[in-house]
Amino acid sequence: MTDLPGVVITGVSGRMGQMLAREVLASDKLKLAGGLERAGHDWIGRDLGECMGGAANGIMVSDDPLEAFARAQAVIDFTAPAATVAFAELAAQARAVHVIGTTGLSEDDLAKIKKAAHHAVVVRAGNMSLGVNLLTRVTRQVAAALDADWDIEIVETHHNQKVDAPSGTALMLGEAAAEGRGVALDDVSDRGRDGITGARKRGDIGFHAIRGGDVVGEHEVIFASPGERIVIKHIASDRALFARGALKAALWGQDKEPGEYDMLDVLGLT
């Protein structure tokens, strides 16, 4: 086990963080090198296994990313934009593969992450699942085959605790559709329909966010024209699929040159 790539999980106390930790602990290709939490969190200095309600595993939760990254070959990060940007710089210094599943990143955040990718491998994706990434590729192809007489609408559904909208996956699908049409998403994105909005603008890509219950994630791309519709949908029923995709990305990045990659690269779908 000692020669396996070591992984640090950021935000390890969260629902996704704990799932990632469990997946790494169960892996025969990666080892858990550390778990991080914000300063002052009540898990700091405690055994991670015990914090997660199981047996002690000798991995102490830390609030020192610099020290943790220095002994890791990969960092898996599903936290918040400000934290992810800070982690990107530190992971680059450590030359650790930085797998980013954080959503809600601003253009400024993305620019800082891109700068970090000059020095280390960054794998960033709005969604880590194989199915969603196949959906992204298909969306691009369908959009390229259909002209603007076909309206494009993206509908996403998530649990009631999700803090950003549209979801990172919905935006990823929107980018794919815009690329297929040869336009910039910012120029055609329609996210705010309320009241008397007038007729739908030809060529726009609409977004709709539904929040409720404990839905893991559902994404639907609708291509609609007079008399017919094409509907492509992905349903995630188990959050573990995102964790498994993140582990695959962390392993894939070990022998790659510095740069920014996505799950299409990891899955060989580029």
C-alpha positions as protocol buffer text, in pm:
chain_id: "A"
residue {
  index: 1
  type: MET
  ca { x: 0 y: 0 z: 0 }
}
residue {
  index: 2
  type: THR
  ca { x: 286 y: 242 z: 72 }
}
residue {
  index: 3
  type: ASP
  ca { x: 378 y: 290 z: -296 }
}
residue {
  index: 4
  type: LEU
  ca { x: 24 y: 382 z: -401 }
}
residue {
  index: 5
  type: PRO
  ca { x: -49 y: 747 z: -485 }
}
residue {
  index: 6
  type: GLY
  ca { x: -162 y: 931 z: -174 }
}
residue {
  index: 7
  type: VAL
  ca { x: -484 y: 1133 z: -185 }
}
residue {
  index: 8
  type: VAL
  ca { x: -594 y: 1420 z: 39 }
}
residue {
  index: 9
  type: ILE
  ca { x: -967 y: 1489 z: 66 }
}
residue {
  index: 10
  type: THR
  ca { x: -1068 y: 1850 z: 131 }
}
residue {
  index: 11
  type: GLY
  ca { x: -1389 y: 1926 z: 319 }
}
residue {
  index: 12
  type: VAL
  ca { x: -1372 y: 1573 z: 453 }
}
residue {
  index: 13
  type: SER
  ca { x: -1656 y: 1610 z: 705 }
}
residue {
  index: 14
  type: GLY
  ca { x: -1914 y: 1688 z: 437 }
}
residue {
  index: 15
  type: ARG
  ca { x: -2142 y: 1435 z: 272 }
}
residue {
  index: 16
  type: MET
  ca { x: -1927 y: 1421 z: -42 }
}
residue {
  index: 17
  type: GLY
  ca { x: -1603 y: 1440 z: 155 }
}
residue {
  index: 18
  type: GLN
  ca { x: -1690 y: 1136 z: 365 }
}
residue {
  index: 19
  type: MET
  ca { x: -1798 y: 940 z: 60 }
}
residue {
  index: 20
  type: LEU
  ca { x: -1470 y: 1023 z: -114 }
}
residue {
  index: 21
  type: ALA
  ca { x: -1273 y: 917 z: 193 }
}
residue {
  index: 22
  type: ARG
  ca { x: -1455 y: 584 z: 208 }
}
residue {
  index: 23
  type: GLU
  ca { x: -1399 y: 520 z: -162 }
}
residue {
  index: 24
  type: VAL
  ca { x: -1024 y: 591 z: -129 }
}
residue {
  index: 25
  type: LEU
  ca { x: -998 y: 368 z: 179 }
}
residue {
  index: 26
  type: ALA
  ca { x: -1163 y: 87 z: -16 }
}
residue {
  index: 27
  type: SER
  ca { x: -943 y: 137 z: -323 }
}
residue {
  index: 28
  type: ASP
  ca { x: -657 y: -94 z: -414 }
}
residue {
  index: 29
  type: LYS
  ca { x: -503 y: 173 z: -641 }
}
residue {
  index: 30
  type: LEU
  ca { x: -493 y: 477 z: -414 }
}
residue {
  index: 31
  type: LYS
  ca { x: -429 y: 539 z: -45 }
}
residue {
  index: 32
  type: LEU
  ca { x: -575 y: 805 z: 183 }
}
residue {
  index: 33
  type: ALA
  ca { x: -298 y: 1045 z: 281 }
}
residue {
  index: 34
  type: GLY
  ca { x: -506 y: 1298 z: 472 }
}
residue {
  index: 35
  type: GLY
  ca { x: -833 y: 1476 z: 532 }
}
residue {
  index: 36
  type: LEU
  ca { x: -873 y: 1854 z: 559 }
}
residue {
  index: 37
  type: GLU
  ca { x: -1127 y: 2075 z: 729 }
}
residue {
  index: 38
  type: ARG
  ca { x: -1151 y: 2447 z: 794 }
}
residue {
  index: 39
  type: ALA
  ca { x: -978 y: 2593 z: 1098 }
}
residue {
  index: 40
  type: GLY
  ca { x: -1187 y: 2558 z: 1411 }
}
residue {
  index: 41
  type: HIS
  ca { x: -1387 y: 2258 z: 1292 }
}
residue {
  index: 42
  type: ASP
  ca { x: -1449 y: 2005 z: 1570 }
}
residue {
  index: 43
  type: TRP
  ca { x: -1294 y: 1722 z: 1364 }
}
residue {
  index: 44
  type: ILE
  ca { x: -950 y: 1888 z: 1364 }
}
residue {
  index: 45
  type: GLY
  ca { x: -689 y: 1677 z: 1542 }
}
residue {
  index: 46
  type: ARG
  ca { x: -919 y: 1375 z: 1565 }
}
residue {
  index: 47
  type: ASP
  ca { x: -895 y: 1036 z: 1394 }
}
residue {
  index: 48
  type: LEU
  ca { x: -1089 y: 1044 z: 1066 }
}
residue {
  index: 49
  type: GLY
  ca { x: -1221 y: 690 z: 1096 }
}
residue {
  index: 50
  type: GLU
  ca { x: -1369 y: 763 z: 1438 }
}
residue {
  index: 51
  type: CYS
  ca { x: -1512 y: 1096 z: 1319 }
}
residue {
  index: 52
  type: MET
  ca { x: -1696 y: 910 z: 1043 }
}
residue {
  index: 53
  type: GLY
  ca { x: -1843 y: 669 z: 1297 }
}
residue {
  index: 54
  type: GLY
  ca { x: -1611 y: 375 z: 1236 }
}
residue {
  index: 55
  type: ALA
  ca { x: -1287 y: 229 z: 1362 }
}
residue {
  index: 56
  type: ALA
  ca { x: -974 y: 442 z: 1400 }
}
residue {
  index: 57
  type: ASN
  ca { x: -756 y: 444 z: 1088 }
}
residue {
  index: 58
  type: GLY
  ca { x: -464 y: 656 z: 1206 }
}
residue {
  index: 59
  type: ILE
  ca { x: -542 y: 947 z: 973 }
}
residue {
  index: 60
  type: MET
  ca { x: -576 y: 1268 z: 1169 }
}
residue {
  index: 61
  type: VAL
  ca { x: -797 y: 1545 z: 1030 }
}
residue {
  index: 62
  type: SER
  ca { x: -594 y: 1861 z: 970 }
}
residue {
  index: 63
  type: ASP
  ca { x: -651 y: 2228 z: 892 }
}
residue {
  index: 64
  type: ASP
  ca { x: -306 y: 2269 z: 731 }
}
residue {
  index: 65
  type: PRO
  ca { x: -332 y: 2216 z: 353 }
}
residue {
  index: 66
  type: LEU
  ca { x: 32 y: 2303 z: 287 }
}
residue {
  index: 67
  type: GLU
  ca { x: 155 y: 2021 z: 511 }
}
residue {
  index: 68
  type: ALA
  ca { x: -105 y: 1773 z: 383 }
}
residue {
  index: 69
  type: PHE
  ca { x: -45 y: 1842 z: 14 }
}
residue {
  index: 70
  type: ALA
  ca { x: 332 y: 1811 z: 57 }
}
residue {
  index: 71
  type: ARG
  ca { x: 292 y: 1437 z: 123 }
}
residue {
  index: 72
  type: ALA
  ca { x: 22 y: 1369 z: -136 }
}
residue {
  index: 73
  type: GLN
  ca { x: 15 y: 1293 z: -505 }
}
residue {
  index: 74
  type: ALA
  ca { x: -347 y: 1400 z: -553 }
}
residue {
  index: 75
  type: VAL
  ca { x: -604 y: 1631 z: -396 }
}
residue {
  index: 76
  type: ILE
  ca { x: -976 y: 1573 z: -444 }
}
residue {
  index: 77
  type: ASP
  ca { x: -1175 y: 1887 z: -385 }
}
residue {
  index: 78
  type: PHE
  ca { x: -1555 y: 1929 z: -375 }
}
residue {
  index: 79
  type: THR
  ca { x: -1566 y: 2236 z: -151 }
}
residue {
  index: 80
  type: ALA
  ca { x: -1647 y: 2602 z: -225 }
}
residue {
  index: 81
  type: PRO
  ca { x: -1503 y: 2843 z: -483 }
}
residue {
  index: 82
  type: ALA
  ca { x: -1283 y: 3049 z: -251 }
}
residue {
  index: 83
  type: ALA
  ca { x: -1138 y: 2739 z: -87 }
}
residue {
  index: 84
  type: THR
  ca { x: -1083 y: 2566 z: -421 }
}
residue {
  index: 85
  type: VAL
  ca { x: -888 y: 2862 z: -561 }
}
residue {
  index: 86
  type: ALA
  ca { x: -662 y: 2864 z: -254 }
}
residue {
  index: 87
  type: PHE
  ca { x: -616 y: 2487 z: -275 }
}
residue {
  index: 88
  type: ALA
  ca { x: -529 y: 2512 z: -647 }
}
residue {
  index: 89
  type: GLU
  ca { x: -226 y: 2730 z: -573 }
}
residue {
  index: 90
  type: LEU
  ca { x: -105 y: 2501 z: -293 }
}
residue {
  index: 91
  type: ALA
  ca { x: -163 y: 2182 z: -494 }
}
residue {
  index: 92
  type: ALA
  ca { x: 36 y: 2332 z: -781 }
}
residue {
  index: 93
  type: GLN
  ca { x: 323 y: 2409 z: -544 }
}
residue {
  index: 94
  type: ALA
  ca { x: 318 y: 2046 z: -430 }
}
residue {
  index: 95
  type: ARG
  ca { x: 287 y: 1926 z: -794 }
}
residue {
  index: 96
  type: ALA
  ca { x: -13 y: 1719 z: -685 }
}
residue {
  index: 97
  type: VAL
  ca { x: -296 y: 1633 z: -922 }
}
residue {
  index: 98
  type: HIS
  ca { x: -588 y: 1858 z: -826 }
}
residue {
  index: 99
  type: VAL
  ca { x: -927 y: 1702 z: -903 }
}
residue {
  index: 100
  type: ILE
  ca { x: -1194 y: 1974 z: -879 }
}
residue {
  index: 101
  type: GLY
  ca { x: -1563 y: 1897 z: -852 }
}
residue {
  index: 102
  type: THR
  ca { x: -1650 y: 2236 z: -700 }
}
residue {
  index: 103
  type: THR
  ca { x: -1923 y: 2428 z: -882 }
}
residue {
  index: 104
  type: GLY
  ca { x: -2023 y: 2794 z: -880 }
}
residue {
  index: 105
  type: LEU
  ca { x: -1675 y: 2913 z: -985 }
}
residue {
  index: 106
  type: SER
  ca { x: -1654 y: 3266 z: -1127 }
}
residue {
  index: 107
  type: GLU
  ca { x: -1454 y: 3371 z: -1432 }
}
residue {
  index: 108
  type: ASP
  ca { x: -1190 y: 3512 z: -1198 }
}
residue {
  index: 109
  type: ASP
  ca { x: -1177 y: 3182 z: -1008 }
}
residue {
  index: 110
  type: LEU
  ca { x: -1134 y: 2990 z: -1334 }
}
residue {
  index: 111
  type: ALA
  ca { x: -852 y: 3221 z: -1442 }
}
residue {
  index: 112
  type: LYS
  ca { x: -665 y: 3154 z: -1117 }
}
residue {
  index: 113
  type: ILE
  ca { x: -715 y: 2778 z: -1153 }
}
residue {
  index: 114
  type: LYS
  ca { x: -588 y: 2794 z: -1511 }
}
residue {
  index: 115
  type: LYS
  ca { x: -276 y: 2972 z: -1384 }
}
residue {
  index: 116
  type: ALA
  ca { x: -218 y: 2696 z: -1128 }
}
residue {
  index: 117
  type: ALA
  ca { x: -250 y: 2439 z: -1409 }
}
residue {
  index: 118
  type: HIS
  ca { x: 69 y: 2577 z: -1564 }
}
residue {
  index: 119
  type: HIS
  ca { x: 257 y: 2395 z: -1287 }
}
residue {
  index: 120
  type: ALA
  ca { x: 50 y: 2083 z: -1215 }
}
residue {
  index: 121
  type: VAL
  ca { x: -231 y: 1867 z: -1345 }
}
residue {
  index: 122
  type: VAL
  ca { x: -581 y: 2002 z: -1280 }
}
residue {
  index: 123
  type: VAL
  ca { x: -883 y: 1790 z: -1368 }
}
residue {
  index: 124
  type: ARG
  ca { x: -1195 y: 2006 z: -1339 }
}
residue {
  index: 125
  type: ALA
  ca { x: -1547 y: 1899 z: -1427 }
}
residue {
  index: 126
  type: GLY
  ca { x: -1898 y: 2007 z: -1338 }
}
residue {
  index: 127
  type: ASN
  ca { x: -1978 y: 1638 z: -1311 }
}
residue {
  index: 128
  type: MET
  ca { x: -1754 y: 1334 z: -1267 }
}
residue {
  index: 129
  type: SER
  ca { x: -1990 y: 1065 z: -1396 }
}
residue {
  index: 130
  type: LEU
  ca { x: -1937 y: 865 z: -1716 }
}
residue {
  index: 131
  type: GLY
  ca { x: -2303 y: 902 z: -1812 }
}
residue {
  index: 132
  type: VAL
  ca { x: -2311 y: 1280 z: -1781 }
}
residue {
  index: 133
  type: ASN
  ca { x: -1993 y: 1318 z: -1981 }
}
residue {
  index: 134
  type: LEU
  ca { x: -2140 y: 1100 z: -2255 }
}
residue {
  index: 135
  type: LEU
  ca { x: -2450 y: 1320 z: -2240 }
}
residue {
  index: 136
  type: THR
  ca { x: -2226 y: 1626 z: -2282 }
}
residue {
  index: 137
  type: ARG
  ca { x: -2068 y: 1483 z: -2592 }
}
residue {
  index: 138
  type: VAL
  ca { x: -2404 y: 1383 z: -2742 }
}
residue {
  index: 139
  type: THR
  ca { x: -2548 y: 1728 z: -2663 }
}
residue {
  index: 140
  type: ARG
  ca { x: -2266 y: 1893 z: -2856 }
}
residue {
  index: 141
  type: GLN
  ca { x: -2320 y: 1663 z: -3153 }
}
residue {
  index: 142
  type: VAL
  ca { x: -2698 y: 1709 z: -3163 }
}
residue {
  index: 143
  type: ALA
  ca { x: -2666 y: 2087 z: -3130 }
}
residue {
  index: 144
  type: ALA
  ca { x: -2420 y: 2090 z: -3419 }
}
residue {
  index: 145
  type: ALA
  ca { x: -2664 y: 1893 z: -3635 }
}
residue {
  index: 146
  type: LEU
  ca { x: -2966 y: 2117 z: -3569 }
}
residue {
  index: 147
  type: ASP
  ca { x: -3007 y: 2484 z: -3654 }
}
residue {
  index: 148
  type: ALA
  ca { x: -3153 y: 2760 z: -3436 }
}
residue {
  index: 149
  type: ASP
  ca { x: -3508 y: 2665 z: -3538 }
}
residue {
  index: 150
  type: TRP
  ca { x: -3463 y: 2402 z: -3267 }
}
residue {
  index: 151
  type: ASP
  ca { x: -3497 y: 2559 z: -2923 }
}
residue {
  index: 152
  type: ILE
  ca { x: -3262 y: 2423 z: -2654 }
}
residue {
  index: 153
  type: GLU
  ca { x: -3375 y: 2403 z: -2291 }
}
residue {
  index: 154
  type: ILE
  ca { x: -3177 y: 2252 z: -2002 }
}
residue {
  index: 155
  type: VAL
  ca { x: -3365 y: 2138 z: -1692 }
}
residue {
  index: 156
  type: GLU
  ca { x: -3183 y: 2026 z: -1377 }
}
residue {
  index: 157
  type: THR
  ca { x: -3313 y: 1890 z: -1046 }
}
residue {
  index: 158
  type: HIS
  ca { x: -3118 y: 1862 z: -720 }
}
residue {
  index: 159
  type: HIS
  ca { x: -3170 y: 1824 z: -346 }
}
residue {
  index: 160
  type: ASN
  ca { x: -3292 y: 2117 z: -140 }
}
residue {
  index: 161
  type: GLN
  ca { x: -2949 y: 2187 z: 13 }
}
residue {
  index: 162
  type: LYS
  ca { x: -2772 y: 2273 z: -313 }
}
residue {
  index: 163
  type: VAL
  ca { x: -2652 y: 2633 z: -299 }
}
residue {
  index: 164
  type: ASP
  ca { x: -2578 y: 2720 z: -665 }
}
residue {
  index: 165
  type: ALA
  ca { x: -2798 y: 2735 z: -971 }
}
residue {
  index: 166
  type: PRO
  ca { x: -2784 y: 2646 z: -1251 }
}
residue {
  index: 167
  type: SER
  ca { x: -2581 y: 2343 z: -1152 }
}
residue {
  index: 168
  type: GLY
  ca { x: -2226 y: 2304 z: -1278 }
}
residue {
  index: 169
  type: THR
  ca { x: -2346 y: 2012 z: -1488 }
}
residue {
  index: 170
  type: ALA
  ca { x: -2625 y: 2217 z: -1645 }
}
residue {
  index: 171
  type: LEU
  ca { x: -2372 y: 2485 z: -1739 }
}
residue {
  index: 172
  type: MET
  ca { x: -2141 y: 2216 z: -1877 }
}
residue {
  index: 173
  type: LEU
  ca { x: -2426 y: 2093 z: -2097 }
}
residue {
  index: 174
  type: GLY
  ca { x: -2504 y: 2450 z: -2200 }
}
residue {
  index: 175
  type: GLU
  ca { x: -2142 y: 2506 z: -2299 }
}
residue {
  index: 176
  type: ALA
  ca { x: -2153 y: 2185 z: -2504 }
}
residue {
  index: 177
  type: ALA
  ca { x: -2470 y: 2298 z: -2683 }
}
residue {
  index: 178
  type: ALA
  ca { x: -2324 y: 2643 z: -2751 }
}
residue {
  index: 179
  type: GLU
  ca { x: -2001 y: 2492 z: -2884 }
}
residue {
  index: 180
  type: GLY
  ca { x: -2204 y: 2268 z: -3114 }
}
residue {
  index: 181
  type: ARG
  ca { x: -2373 y: 2577 z: -3255 }
}
residue {
  index: 182
  type: GLY
  ca { x: -2053 y: 2776 z: -3274 }
}
residue {
  index: 183
  type: VAL
  ca { x: -2167 y: 3049 z: -3034 }
}
residue {
  index: 184
  type: ALA
  ca { x: -2061 y: 3172 z: -2690 }
}
residue {
  index: 185
  type: LEU
  ca { x: -2290 y: 3056 z: -2409 }
}
residue {
  index: 186
  type: ASP
  ca { x: -2279 y: 3399 z: -2242 }
}
residue {
  index: 187
  type: ASP
  ca { x: -2436 y: 3549 z: -2556 }
}
residue {
  index: 188
  type: VAL
  ca { x: -2733 y: 3308 z: -2570 }
}
residue {
  index: 189
  type: SER
  ca { x: -2794 y: 3201 z: -2209 }
}
residue {
  index: 190
  type: ASP
  ca { x: -3147 y: 3265 z: -2078 }
}
residue {
  index: 191
  type: ARG
  ca { x: -3177 y: 3204 z: -1703 }
}
residue {
  index: 192
  type: GLY
  ca { x: -3437 y: 3445 z: -1573 }
}
residue {
  index: 193
  type: ARG
  ca { x: -3794 y: 3408 z: -1698 }
}
residue {
  index: 194
  type: ASP
  ca { x: -4053 y: 3570 z: -1475 }
}
residue {
  index: 195
  type: GLY
  ca { x: -4358 y: 3778 z: -1558 }
}
residue {
  index: 196
  type: ILE
  ca { x: -4429 y: 3909 z: -1907 }
}
residue {
  index: 197
  type: THR
  ca { x: -4106 y: 3811 z: -2081 }
}
residue {
  index: 198
  type: GLY
  ca { x: -4222 y: 3818 z: -2441 }
}
residue {
  index: 199
  type: ALA
  ca { x: -4162 y: 3542 z: -2693 }
}
residue {
  index: 200
  type: ARG
  ca { x: -3862 y: 3318 z: -2662 }
}
residue {
  index: 201
  type: LYS
  ca { x: -3561 y: 3458 z: -2848 }
}
residue {
  index: 202
  type: ARG
  ca { x: -3446 y: 3243 z: -3138 }
}
residue {
  index: 203
  type: GLY
  ca { x: -3114 y: 3074 z: -3065 }
}
residue {
  index: 204
  type: ASP
  ca { x: -3126 y: 3113 z: -2688 }
}
residue {
  index: 205
  type: ILE
  ca { x: -3033 y: 2828 z: -2454 }
}
residue {
  index: 206
  type: GLY
  ca { x: -3269 y: 2821 z: -2156 }
}
residue {
  index: 207
  type: PHE
  ca { x: -3190 y: 2698 z: -1805 }
}
residue {
  index: 208
  type: HIS
  ca { x: -3429 y: 2583 z: -1533 }
}
residue {
  index: 209
  type: ALA
  ca { x: -3335 y: 2474 z: -1179 }
}
residue {
  index: 210
  type: ILE
  ca { x: -3559 y: 2260 z: -957 }
}
residue {
  index: 211
  type: ARG
  ca { x: -3471 y: 2210 z: -589 }
}
residue {
  index: 212
  type: GLY
  ca { x: -3640 y: 1962 z: -359 }
}
residue {
  index: 213
  type: GLY
  ca { x: -3603 y: 1666 z: -128 }
}
residue {
  index: 214
  type: ASP
  ca { x: -3292 y: 1451 z: -154 }
}
residue {
  index: 215
  type: VAL
  ca { x: -3255 y: 1428 z: -532 }
}
residue {
  index: 216
  type: VAL
  ca { x: -2894 y: 1338 z: -617 }
}
residue {
  index: 217
  type: GLY
  ca { x: -2909 y: 1489 z: -964 }
}
residue {
  index: 218
  type: GLU
  ca { x: -3118 y: 1483 z: -1281 }
}
residue {
  index: 219
  type: HIS
  ca { x: -3033 y: 1664 z: -1604 }
}
residue {
  index: 220
  type: GLU
  ca { x: -3242 y: 1690 z: -1917 }
}
residue {
  index: 221
  type: VAL
  ca { x: -3157 y: 1854 z: -2249 }
}
residue {
  index: 222
  type: ILE
  ca { x: -3456 y: 1933 z: -2467 }
}
residue {
  index: 223
  type: PHE
  ca { x: -3432 y: 2015 z: -2838 }
}
residue {
  index: 224
  type: ALA
  ca { x: -3773 y: 2138 z: -2950 }
}
residue {
  index: 225
  type: SER
  ca { x: -3906 y: 2243 z: -3288 }
}
residue {
  index: 226
  type: PRO
  ca { x: -4259 y: 2268 z: -3429 }
}
residue {
  index: 227
  type: GLY
  ca { x: -4407 y: 1919 z: -3424 }
}
residue {
  index: 228
  type: GLU
  ca { x: -4125 y: 1729 z: -3254 }
}
residue {
  index: 229
  type: ARG
  ca { x: -3884 y: 1717 z: -2961 }
}
residue {
  index: 230
  type: ILE
  ca { x: -3561 y: 1535 z: -2883 }
}
residue {
  index: 231
  type: VAL
  ca { x: -3511 y: 1478 z: -2510 }
}
residue {
  index: 232
  type: ILE
  ca { x: -3183 y: 1346 z: -2364 }
}
residue {
  index: 233
  type: LYS
  ca { x: -3176 y: 1275 z: -1991 }
}
residue {
  index: 234
  type: HIS
  ca { x: -2939 y: 1151 z: -1722 }
}
residue {
  index: 235
  type: ILE
  ca { x: -3048 y: 1044 z: -1373 }
}
residue {
  index: 236
  type: ALA
  ca { x: -2800 y: 993 z: -1090 }
}
residue {
  index: 237
  type: SER
  ca { x: -2936 y: 778 z: -807 }
}
residue {
  index: 238
  type: ASP
  ca { x: -2615 y: 718 z: -613 }
}
residue {
  index: 239
  type: ARG
  ca { x: -2370 y: 992 z: -512 }
}
residue {
  index: 240
  type: ALA
  ca { x: -2091 y: 732 z: -506 }
}
residue {
  index: 241
  type: LEU
  ca { x: -2067 y: 748 z: -885 }
}
residue {
  index: 242
  type: PHE
  ca { x: -1925 y: 1101 z: -857 }
}
residue {
  index: 243
  type: ALA
  ca { x: -1670 y: 982 z: -601 }
}
residue {
  index: 244
  type: ARG
  ca { x: -1563 y: 692 z: -822 }
}
residue {
  index: 245
  type: GLY
  ca { x: -1519 y: 928 z: -1116 }
}
residue {
  index: 246
  type: ALA
  ca { x: -1305 y: 1160 z: -903 }
}
residue {
  index: 247
  type: LEU
  ca { x: -1080 y: 869 z: -800 }
}
residue {
  index: 248
  type: LYS
  ca { x: -1045 y: 767 z: -1164 }
}
residue {
  index: 249
  type: ALA
  ca { x: -938 y: 1125 z: -1245 }
}
residue {
  index: 250
  type: ALA
  ca { x: -684 y: 1133 z: -960 }
}
residue {
  index: 251
  type: LEU
  ca { x: -525 y: 811 z: -1084 }
}
residue {
  index: 252
  type: TRP
  ca { x: -536 y: 912 z: -1451 }
}
residue {
  index: 253
  type: GLY
  ca { x: -355 y: 1238 z: -1381 }
}
residue {
  index: 254
  type: GLN
  ca { x: -50 y: 1081 z: -1221 }
}
residue {
  index: 255
  type: ASP
  ca { x: 160 y: 1057 z: -1539 }
}
residue {
  index: 256
  type: LYS
  ca { x: 21 y: 1356 z: -1729 }
}
residue {
  index: 257
  type: GLU
  ca { x: 189 y: 1684 z: -1814 }
}
residue {
  index: 258
  type: PRO
  ca { x: 79 y: 1999 z: -1628 }
}
residue {
  index: 259
  type: GLY
  ca { x: -238 y: 2146 z: -1770 }
}
residue {
  index: 260
  type: GLU
  ca { x: -613 y: 2176 z: -1724 }
}
residue {
  index: 261
  type: TYR
  ca { x: -813 y: 1868 z: -1820 }
}
residue {
  index: 262
  type: ASP
  ca { x: -1172 y: 1750 z: -1786 }
}
residue {
  index: 263
  type: MET
  ca { x: -1353 y: 1418 z: -1754 }
}
residue {
  index: 264
  type: LEU
  ca { x: -1378 y: 1379 z: -2130 }
}
residue {
  index: 265
  type: ASP
  ca { x: -997 y: 1360 z: -2128 }
}
residue {
  index: 266
  type: VAL
  ca { x: -1000 y: 1111 z: -1839 }
}
residue {
  index: 267
  type: LEU
  ca { x: -1257 y: 891 z: -2013 }
}
residue {
  index: 268
  type: GLY
  ca { x: -1090 y: 914 z: -2354 }
}
residue {
  index: 269
  type: LEU
  ca { x: -1390 y: 1089 z: -2509 }
}
residue {
  index: 270
  type: THR
  ca { x: -1212 y: 1396 z: -2650 }
}
